[in-house]
Amino acid sequence: MRRSLVYRSIPLYRLVMNVLYAGGYRRRFQRLLDRLGDDVHSVCELCFGDTLLADGCRARGITWIGLDVNHGFCERARRQGHDAREGDLRVLEFPPADVYVMAGSLYHFHEDLGWLLARVLASSRRFVLSEPVRNLSSTAGVLGKWAARSANPGTGDAGFRYDEQTLLHALREQRARLGFQLEVVARNRDIIVEMRH
């Protein structure tokens, strides 16, 4: 399946993401790195895309494993010496880790949310999630269509996005079903939440 051009070039990807985050793209990953704490030895990042969190983990002596469907992202991460495993999350093995992290990709799994959370929480006691809740793809017209097309990692255009209300509602429904603790850590363009069991 055709991937968006944005997903074929890391420099272009970073440029687009930095525009979308008004110059704060790197800070997004620093917030996640800060959230890990000092007693974390291993992290598994789902749909990692870029390697900013992987680089930060390496600098802190934390073992990082990344899972992503995008061949280009995985190949680039492996060239940098990171443990990047390519494939669809629906078929990949989820390795045990102290913390699982996902930044900006939960919307791809909105129809499989319960399944995804159950798999993550079976592999780790903590899941730190950063999900955008103000999105260009929610905009009507050409801009919204472009944003949805540029969010195609190779599995199809992604027009669905969460807003704050729908994201928290979906997570609270799963909390009632799966029995994890849910903490809202930060609210801004992205909501950062942590799930524990």
N, C-alpha and C positions, 0 to 999 in steps of 0.2 A: 504494500500500500504506500502511496506517495506521502512523504513527510513534508511538512512545511519547511521552506528554506531556512527559517529561523532555527529549526532544530538540526540543521546540517552544519552550522558554523558557530563555534563557541564565541568568537569575537562578536558576531552579529547577535547571537543570543544574549550575551551580556549587555550589549548596547541597547537592545530592545527592552530587556528587563530593567536596566537602569533608568530608561525613560519612563517606563511604567511605574517604577518606584521613586520617581522624582529625585534620582541621585542616591537613593538609600538601599540599593540592591544588596550590597555587601553587608550593611548593617543588619539586614534580615537574618543572615546566617550567623552573624556575631551574636545576636540575641539568642539564637538556638544553641550555639556553643556555650554561652554563659549559663543557659538553663541546665546544662548537663550536670553541673556540680563537680566536686573534686574527687568523688569516690567512684567515678565511672571509668571502666577499663575497656569497654567494647560498645560500639554503636553500629546499628544497621540502619542505613538510610534508604527509604523506598522512593523510587522515581527520582533519583538524585539529580539527573540532568547535568548540572555543573559540579565542580569538585571543591567549591569553597569550604563546605563543612568538612570534607575529607582532609583538605589541607590543614584546617584548624585542628582537627583531631590528631593528625600526625604531629603537629607542633607541640601538642600536649601529651604525646605518648599514648594516645587512645587508639585501639585497634578499630578500624573502620571497614565495613563491608557495604557496598552499594548494589542495589538491585534496580535495573532499569530495562525497559523494552527497546530503547534506542541504541542501535549498533554503534553509531558515531560517538555518543557519549561514553559508552562502555569502553570502546577502543581507546579513546583519548585518556580516560581514567587509568586504564591498564598501562598505557605508555608512561604515565606519571608514577607508576609503581603502586597504584591502589588496587584493592581487591574488588573489582567490579564484575558483577555477574549479570549476563544478558538474558532476558526472556520476559514473558508475561508473568505478572505476579500470580496469576491464577494457576500457573503450573510450576513456578520456581519453588524450591525449598526455602523456608524461612529459617535462617540460622539463629541459634540462641544468642542474645546480646543483652547487656545491661539496660540499654535504652534503644528504642526504635524512634526514628525521626522521619517525618514527611513534611516537605515544604511546598505548598502551592499545587498539589496534585490530587487531593482527596476528591475533587469534583469528578475526576475520571471514574471513580468507583461509587458514585452516589447510589447506583442501583444495587451494589454489592456491599454496602457499608457494614452490615452486620457480619458478613463473612470475613471481610478484611480485618475488622477490629478483633474478632475472635481469633484469627490466625496470629495477629500481632501479639495479643495478650497471652497466647499460648507459648510464645517465643521469648517474651520479655515481661518484666513487671511494670515497665514504664513505656509510655508512648507520648512523645512530644510532637504536637501537630501545629503547623503554621499554615493557615488557609486564608487566601484573600477573600474579603467579603464586599469589596467595592471593585467592580470589574468593568473594563471596556466592553467585553463581550455581551454584557447586559444592555448595552446601548443600542438603540434602534438605528437602522440604516447601514451605510457602507462601513463605518467605523466598527460597529458591532460585528458585522460579518467578517471583516478583516481580522479582528481579535480572535474570533472563534477559529478561523482557518489557521492563524499563526500558532494556535494551541494544539496543533496536531502532532503528537510525538511519533506517529506512525500507525496509529490505531483508528484514525478518523478525526474529522473536525469535532471540536468539543464546544457546543453552544451552551450547555448547562453550566451554571455557576451558583454557588451558595451566596446568600447574603447573611448578615449576622443572625437574623431570626431563624431562617431555615437551617443553618448549620447547627446552632445550639439546640433547636428542636430535635433534629435528627440524632445528635449525640446523646441528648437526654433520653430519647426513646431507647437507644441501644444500651445506655447505662442501666435502665430499668430491666432490660432483658438479660444483659451479661453480668451485671453486678460490679462494675468498676467504679472507682472514685473519679470525679471530673472536676478539674480546677481551671477556671479561665484566668490565664496569666496576664494577658495584655489584649487591649482592643485598640485597633487603629485601622489602617488599610487592610492589614491582616489581623485575624484573631489568633492568638497563641493559646492553646489549651494543652493540659497534661492529663493523661489518663493513667491511673495506677490500679493495681489489684493486689 
